[in-house]
Amino acid sequence: MNTYKVLALILAGGKGGRLGILTDTKAKPVMPFGGAYRLIDFALSNCVHSGISDVWVIEQYQLHSLNEHLSNGRPWDLDRTYGGLQVLPPFENESKKDGFAHGNADAIYRHLDFIESFAPDILLVLSADHVYKMDFREAIQTHLQKKATITMVTTQVPTGESASRFGVIKTNKDGRVTQFDYKPEKPESDLITTEIFVYDAKILLDTLKNLKREKQEIKDYGHELLPRLVKEGRAFEHRHAGYWRDVGTIESYYGSQMDLLDEKTKIFFADEHWQVFTHSEQRIPAFVSGGAKVTNCLIAGGSKIYGAVERSILSSGVTIEKGAKVVDSIILPNASVERGVNLNRVIIDSDVTVTKDRAKKLAAMQKTNNNGIFIVGKRKIQDSEEIED
């Protein structure tokens, strides 16, 4: 692999509408995760551990919150004079009057000139809202051995998910992709793409140019790009057997964090040889008072707990007052739960204070849907089932 020039491209411009009010004021890639991390940390950390030093991040929605977290690449040792982390914001010029991409394939096409100037041999394209550990060198090795135009990293559909949310593929015994269906209503396979793609860079860019000439408009790569590369016959899979979750919906965002609390499951967070790096504020250690009761939780620095917390994840700066009880919930940074409030299966947004009055309103809503996950925002309480997919 050392003889090949690799560029990693992280697509971090999506609005994240399926996360409801949680992404009203922040980019989905910087959504808090696991108390101490942000979603984009996983793609960036995997790049670093895989020895990939040229990493570009394509931005679009709420890019100020994203740039603040990226910190010029310092937390991942990507702040370098040459190479390292580069951010690609939306832009306009004479050929691109509209600076905003209309899909992930379009996002790549709009930066085609910059990519061609860098002249990579291999383009590794990643999403910014997936939780997993992977050495990308293994997928690149598969790509080179197969002489592929594209190698799709695949996995079996995670428990509790529907294959119709993803790109669904079929392969032959040699690992060649023989069929690709983009978010089909009736999936014919349980093998899905993880949105980790290894491309022959020249073929990818040439194909995008051809599609632009033919179709005039390029959207998601599942619509035209991937089907064409599969049809041309040099698309292969690389199977990922470890933990992987797309956390683009409230249910998966909640469920994947609850996985961290499963004492019977060995989640890769505990791997000291493959740490997840992040940019975080300096906080004092969490404080748990003598009268507090804490069971099976993740608690970030700066938190203060005086009440009861069970099977929950508390981000930095959270306060749980005496007499409050939090169960099976996720509390985002700097939120507070007042005395006498009981919470169960909720996500509390950043900087939100849950008062008794708001808790009563939440309880009334939960009576109508006791299986749903509710989000408590500054101005609104939202049922996950009301969010359009």
C-alpha positions in Angstrom: 0.0 0.0 0.0 3.0 2.3 0.6 3.5 2.7 -3.2 -0.1 4.1 -3.5 -1.2 7.6 -2.7 -4.3 7.4 -0.5 -6.7 10.3 0.2 -9.5 9.9 2.8 -12.6 11.9 2.1 -15.1 12.2 5.0 -18.5 13.4 4.0 -19.7 15.5 6.8 -22.2 17.9 5.2 -25.5 16.2 5.9 -28.2 18.1 7.8 -29.1 15.1 10.0 -32.9 15.7 9.8 -33.6 12.2 11.1 -32.1 13.2 14.5 -34.9 15.8 14.8 -34.3 18.8 17.0 -30.9 17.5 18.2 -29.4 18.8 14.9 -31.3 22.1 14.7 -28.2 24.1 15.8 -25.3 21.7 15.3 -23.9 19.5 12.6 -24.7 15.8 12.8 -21.0 14.8 12.7 -20.4 16.6 16.0 -23.3 15.1 17.9 -22.1 13.9 21.3 -21.7 10.2 21.7 -20.9 8.0 24.7 -20.5 10.9 27.0 -17.1 12.0 25.8 -17.0 11.7 22.0 -18.5 13.1 18.8 -19.6 11.0 15.9 -16.9 12.2 13.5 -14.2 11.1 16.0 -14.6 7.5 14.8 -13.9 8.1 11.1 -10.9 10.4 12.0 -9.5 8.0 14.6 -9.7 5.1 12.3 -7.8 7.1 9.6 -5.1 7.9 12.1 -4.7 4.3 13.3 -4.7 3.1 9.7 -1.7 5.3 8.9 -3.7 7.6 6.6 -2.3 11.1 7.0 -4.2 13.0 4.2 -7.8 13.4 5.4 -10.2 15.9 3.9 -13.6 16.7 5.4 -16.4 18.0 3.2 -18.6 20.4 5.1 -22.0 22.0 4.5 -24.5 22.3 7.3 -23.7 24.1 10.5 -20.0 24.1 9.6 -19.0 26.5 12.4 -19.9 23.9 15.0 -17.9 21.3 13.0 -14.9 23.5 12.5 -14.7 24.3 16.2 -14.5 20.6 17.0 -12.0 19.7 14.3 -9.5 22.2 15.7 -7.4 22.0 12.6 -6.8 18.3 13.2 -4.8 18.7 16.5 -6.6 16.0 18.5 -5.8 13.4 15.8 -2.3 14.6 15.1 -3.4 15.9 11.7 -2.3 19.5 12.1 0.6 19.5 9.7 2.4 22.0 7.4 2.0 19.5 4.5 -0.9 17.1 4.3 -2.9 16.3 7.4 -6.5 17.6 7.8 -8.1 19.9 5.3 -11.7 21.1 5.4 -13.7 21.7 2.2 -16.5 24.1 2.8 -19.2 24.9 0.2 -18.1 27.4 -2.5 -19.2 29.1 -5.7 -17.3 29.9 -8.8 -18.1 30.4 -12.5 -18.9 26.7 -13.0 -20.6 26.1 -9.7 -23.1 28.8 -9.1 -24.9 26.9 -6.4 -22.4 26.1 -3.6 -24.5 23.5 -1.9 -24.3 19.8 -2.8 -27.5 17.9 -3.5 -26.2 14.5 -2.3 -23.0 12.7 -1.4 -21.9 11.9 -5.0 -22.5 15.5 -5.9 -20.4 16.6 -2.9 -17.5 14.6 -4.3 -18.1 16.0 -7.8 -18.1 19.6 -6.6 -14.5 19.1 -5.3 -13.3 17.2 -8.3 -10.7 19.8 -9.3 -9.1 19.7 -5.9 -9.0 16.0 -5.8 -7.5 15.8 -9.3 -4.8 18.3 -8.2 -3.9 16.1 -5.3 -3.7 13.1 -7.7 -4.5 10.2 -5.4 -4.3 6.6 -6.6 -6.9 5.5 -4.1 -9.8 7.5 -2.7 -11.2 6.3 0.6 -14.7 7.7 1.1 -16.3 7.7 4.5 -19.4 8.9 6.3 -19.2 10.9 9.5 -22.1 9.3 11.4 -21.0 5.7 11.9 -19.6 4.1 15.0 -17.0 1.3 14.4 -13.4 0.3 14.6 -11.6 -0.6 11.4 -8.1 -0.8 9.9 -8.8 0.7 6.5 -5.5 -0.9 5.2 -7.3 -4.3 5.2 -10.0 -3.0 2.8 -7.4 -1.3 0.6 -5.4 -4.5 0.4 -8.5 -6.3 -0.7 -9.1 -3.6 -3.3 -5.6 -4.0 -4.7 -5.7 -7.8 -4.8 -9.0 -7.8 -6.7 -7.9 -5.0 -9.0 -11.2 -3.4 -8.3 -12.6 -0.1 -9.4 -14.6 0.0 -6.2 -14.5 -2.0 -3.0 -17.5 -1.7 -0.7 -17.0 -2.5 3.0 -20.1 -4.6 3.9 -21.7 -6.1 7.0 -24.8 -8.0 8.0 -27.7 -5.9 9.0 -27.3 -4.9 12.6 -29.9 -6.3 15.1 -33.0 -4.2 15.2 -32.3 -2.4 11.9 -34.0 -2.8 8.5 -31.9 -3.4 5.4 -34.2 -1.0 3.6 -32.3 1.9 5.2 -29.1 1.0 3.4 -27.6 0.0 0.1 -28.2 -3.8 -0.2 -25.9 -6.0 -2.2 -25.5 -9.5 -3.5 -22.1 -11.1 -4.2 -20.8 -14.2 -5.9 -18.3 -16.7 -4.3 -15.3 -14.5 -5.3 -16.7 -11.5 -3.5 -17.7 -9.7 -6.7 -20.8 -7.5 -6.2 -23.4 -8.7 -8.7 -26.4 -6.7 -7.5 -26.8 -3.3 -5.7 -30.2 -1.9 -4.6 -30.3 1.5 -2.9 -32.7 1.5 0.1 -35.1 -1.0 -1.4 -38.6 -1.4 0.0 -38.2 -5.2 -0.1 -34.5 -6.1 0.4 -33.4 -9.3 -1.2 -30.4 -9.7 1.0 -29.2 -8.9 4.6 -25.8 -7.8 3.3 -25.5 -4.0 3.3 -22.9 -1.4 2.6 -21.3 0.4 5.5 -20.7 3.6 3.4 -17.0 2.9 3.6 -15.8 2.8 0.0 -12.4 2.3 -1.6 -12.2 3.7 -5.1 -9.8 3.7 -7.9 -9.6 7.5 -7.9 -9.2 8.0 -11.6 -12.1 5.7 -12.5 -14.3 7.4 -9.9 -13.6 10.9 -11.1 -14.0 9.9 -14.8 -17.3 8.2 -14.0 -18.6 11.3 -12.1 -17.7 13.4 -15.1 -19.6 11.1 -17.5 -22.6 11.0 -15.2 -22.7 14.8 -15.1 -22.6 15.0 -18.9 -25.4 12.4 -19.2 -27.6 13.2 -16.3 -26.9 16.9 -15.8 -27.5 16.4 -12.1 -25.8 14.1 -9.6 -27.3 13.3 -6.2 -26.5 10.4 -3.9 -24.0 7.8 -5.0 -26.6 5.1 -4.6 -28.7 6.5 -7.4 -26.3 6.4 -10.3 -22.7 6.0 -9.4 -22.6 2.7 -7.5 -25.1 0.9 -9.9 -22.9 1.9 -12.8 -19.7 0.7 -11.2 -21.4 -2.6 -10.3 -22.7 -3.0 -13.8 -19.2 -2.5 -15.2 -18.1 -5.7 -13.3 -15.2 -4.6 -11.1 -17.0 -3.9 -7.9 -16.0 -6.1 -4.9 -16.9 -6.4 -1.2 -14.7 -6.4 1.9 -16.6 -8.0 4.8 -16.4 -6.2 8.2 -17.1 -8.6 11.0 -16.9 -6.2 14.0 -19.2 -3.8 15.6 -20.7 -1.2 13.2 -23.7 1.1 13.6 -25.2 3.8 11.4 -26.4 6.3 14.0 -28.4 8.5 11.7 -31.8 8.0 13.4 -32.9 8.6 17.0 -33.5 4.9 17.5 -30.0 3.9 16.4 -28.3 6.9 18.1 -30.0 5.9 21.3 -29.5 2.1 20.9 -25.8 2.2 20.0 -25.1 4.2 23.1 -27.1 1.8 25.2 -24.8 -0.9 23.8 -21.9 0.7 25.6 -23.6 -0.2 28.9 -24.0 -3.9 28.1 -21.5 -5.5 30.5 -21.7 -8.8 28.5 -20.6 -7.1 25.3 -17.0 -6.3 24.6 -17.3 -2.9 22.8 -14.1 -1.7 21.1 -14.0 1.5 23.3 -12.0 -0.6 25.8 -9.2 -1.3 23.3 -6.2 0.7 24.6 -4.4 0.0 21.3 -7.1 1.6 19.2 -8.2 4.7 21.1 -10.9 7.0 19.9 -9.4 10.5 19.9 -11.5 13.7 20.4 -11.3 17.4 21.0 -12.8 18.0 24.5 -12.9 20.8 27.0 -10.8 20.6 30.1 -13.2 19.6 32.9 -12.8 18.8 36.6 -13.5 15.1 37.5 -17.1 14.1 37.9 -18.6 14.5 41.4 -20.9 11.9 42.9 -22.3 12.9 46.3 -22.6 10.6 49.3 -26.4 10.5 48.9 -26.4 9.7 45.2 -27.1 6.3 43.7 -25.3 5.5 40.4 -25.6 2.1 38.7 -24.1 1.0 35.3 -23.5 4.5 33.8 -20.9 6.4 31.8 -20.2 9.8 33.4 -18.1 12.5 31.7 -16.0 15.0 33.5 -17.6 18.1 35.1 -20.8 16.3 36.0 -22.4 16.6 39.4 -24.7 13.8 40.7 -26.8 14.2 43.8 -29.8 12.0 42.7 -30.2 8.5 41.3 -28.9 7.5 37.8 -29.3 4.0 36.3 -28.2 2.6 32.9 -27.6 6.1 31.5 -24.9 8.2 29.8 -24.1 11.6 31.2 -22.0 14.0 29.0 -19.7 16.7 30.4 -21.1 19.3 32.8 -24.4 17.5 33.5 -26.1 18.1 36.9 -28.6 15.7 38.5 -30.1 17.3 41.5 -31.0 15.6 44.8 -34.4 13.8 44.5 -34.2 13.4 40.7 -34.1 10.0 39.0 -32.7 9.2 35.6 -33.1 5.7 34.0 -32.1 4.4 30.5 -31.4 7.9 29.3 -28.8 10.0 27.5 -28.0 13.5 28.8 -26.0 15.8 26.5 -23.5 18.4 27.7 -24.4 21.0 30.3 -28.0 19.8 30.8 -29.6 19.7 34.2 -32.3 17.6 35.8 -34.1 19.4 38.7 -35.1 18.0 42.1 -38.1 15.7 42.0 -37.9 14.9 38.2 -38.1 11.3 37.0 -36.9 10.5 33.5 -37.0 7.2 31.6 -35.9 6.5 28.0 -35.3 10.1 27.0 -32.5 12.1 25.4 -32.0 15.6 26.9 -30.4 18.0 24.5 -27.4 20.2 25.4 -27.9 23.1 27.8 -31.5 22.1 28.6 -32.9 22.3 32.2 -35.6 19.7 32.8 -38.0 21.3 35.3 -40.9 19.6 37.1 -43.4 21.4 34.7 -41.5 20.1 31.6 -41.3 16.6 33.2 -45.1 16.5 33.7 -45.6 17.4 30.0 -43.1 14.7 29.0 -44.8 12.1 31.2 -48.2 12.9 29.6 -46.7 12.4 26.1 -45.0 9.1 27.1 -48.4 7.7 28.2 -49.5 7.8 24.6 -46.4 6.1 23.3 -44.6 4.2 26.1 -42.3 2.5 23.6 -41.0 5.6 22.0 -37.8 7.6 22.7 -38.4 11.2 23.5 -36.1 14.2 23.0 -36.3 17.2 25.4 -35.1 20.3 23.7 -35.0 23.9 24.8 -38.3 24.8 23.3 -39.9 21.5 22.3 -40.4 17.9 23.4 -40.2 15.5 20.4 -41.3 11.9 19.9 -38.8 10.0 17.8 -41.7 8.4 15.9 -42.9 11.8 14.7 -39.6 12.4 12.9 -39.8 11.8 9.1 -37.3 9.3 7.8 
